Amino acid sequence: TRRASELAVFRAPVDNSSGVSLTIGSQEYGLFNLGSCGVGIYLEFLNDLRVNQQLKGMTINFSGKKIRVDGLVEHISKDAAHILCGIKLTAMDSACEQELLKHLQTYKDALFSQEIK
């Protein structure tokens, strides 16, 4: 559908207070952005993950709802304050995909409903 294809290219910033996180193994990471095809997370250390690393059985946590996904580490970089990691989502079932799109639409609606000052 058109709405799903629009969301396929949309990436939403994620506020630290939103309660959204990504769990890889036993480690939980904060998200800085979320899209239908990938997530951006903050790493604590440069060697936490490596580029091209396959990640199986990750969980995106949305305030109590959990979405199981697999992914591939696309990049790791640093800005002035953080170590940033981009992960491409490579596999999820259709129910998880619909849940992710629902959350992404909520973020998009909230973002674009704010007044521009």
matplotlib code that plots the C-alpha trace (Angstrom):
import matplotlib.pyplot as plt

x = [0.0, 1.0, 1.1, 3.4, 5.7, 5.9, 6.9, 9.5, 11.7, 10.8, 13.1, 11.9, 14.0, 13.5, 13.5, 15.5, 12.4, 10.2, 10.9, 12.0, 15.1, 16.8, 18.0, 20.8, 21.6, 21.4, 22.5, 19.9, 20.7, 19.0, 17.6, 18.2, 16.2, 13.8, 12.7, 10.9, 14.3, 16.6, 17.5, 20.1, 21.5, 24.0, 26.9, 28.8, 32.1, 33.4, 34.0, 30.5, 29.6, 31.4, 30.4, 28.9, 28.1, 24.9, 22.6, 19.9, 17.0, 17.2, 14.1, 12.8, 11.0, 8.1, 6.9, 6.0, 5.5, 8.4, 9.2, 11.7, 14.0, 17.3, 19.7, 23.1, 25.5, 25.8, 28.0, 29.6, 30.7, 31.3, 29.9, 31.0, 29.1, 28.2, 29.2, 26.5, 25.6, 23.2, 21.6, 19.7, 16.7, 17.0, 14.2, 10.9, 7.6, 4.6, 2.9, 6.1, 6.4, 2.8, 3.6, 6.7, 4.9, 2.1, 4.7, 6.5, 3.3, 2.6, 6.1, 5.5, 2.1, 3.5, 6.6, 4.6, 1.8, 4.1, 3.9, 6.9, 8.2]
y = [0.0, 3.6, 4.2, 1.2, 2.3, 5.8, 4.4, 2.2, 5.3, 7.2, 7.1, 8.6, 10.1, 8.3, 10.2, 8.6, 8.9, 7.0, 3.6, 2.1, -0.1, -2.9, -6.1, -8.0, -11.1, -9.9, -6.3, -3.6, -0.5, 2.8, 3.8, 7.2, 6.4, 3.8, 2.9, 0.0, -1.2, -0.4, 1.1, 3.3, 2.5, 3.9, 1.7, 1.9, 0.7, 0.7, -3.0, -3.9, -4.9, -5.0, -3.9, -6.8, -8.7, -10.8, -10.4, -13.1, -13.0, -9.3, -7.7, -4.2, -3.2, -0.8, -0.1, -3.7, -4.9, -6.9, -7.4, -10.2, -9.3, -10.2, -7.7, -6.8, -4.1, -1.6, 1.1, 2.2, 5.8, 8.4, 11.9, 14.3, 12.5, 9.0, 5.8, 5.3, 2.0, 1.5, -1.9, -3.0, -5.2, -8.4, -10.6, -10.4, -12.1, -10.2, -9.7, -8.1, -6.0, -4.7, -3.8, -2.0, 0.0, 0.9, 2.3, 4.1, 5.7, 6.9, 8.5, 10.1, 11.5, 12.9, 14.4, 16.1, 17.3, 19.6, 23.3, 24.7, 27.7]
z = [0.0, -0.4, 3.3, 3.9, 1.1, 2.5, 5.8, 4.2, 3.6, 6.7, 9.7, 13.0, 15.7, 19.0, 22.2, 25.1, 27.3, 24.9, 26.5, 23.1, 23.1, 21.2, 23.0, 21.5, 23.5, 27.1, 26.3, 26.0, 23.8, 23.5, 20.0, 18.4, 15.3, 13.9, 10.4, 8.8, 7.4, 10.2, 13.6, 15.0, 18.4, 20.9, 21.7, 25.0, 23.5, 19.9, 20.0, 21.2, 17.7, 14.3, 10.8, 8.7, 11.9, 11.6, 14.5, 15.1, 17.5, 18.5, 20.2, 19.6, 22.9, 22.7, 26.2, 26.9, 23.3, 21.8, 18.2, 17.2, 14.3, 12.7, 11.4, 10.0, 11.3, 8.5, 10.1, 13.4, 13.8, 16.4, 16.9, 19.6, 22.4, 21.2, 19.4, 16.8, 15.1, 12.2, 11.9, 8.8, 9.7, 7.6, 8.8, 10.8, 10.4, 9.0, 12.5, 13.7, 10.6, 11.0, 14.7, 13.7, 11.0, 13.5, 15.9, 13.1, 11.9, 15.5, 15.6, 12.1, 13.1, 16.3, 14.6, 11.8, 14.0, 16.0, 15.2, 13.3, 15.2]

ax = plt.figure().add_subplot(projection="3d")
ax.plot(x, y, z, "-o")
ax.set_aspect("equal")
plt.show()
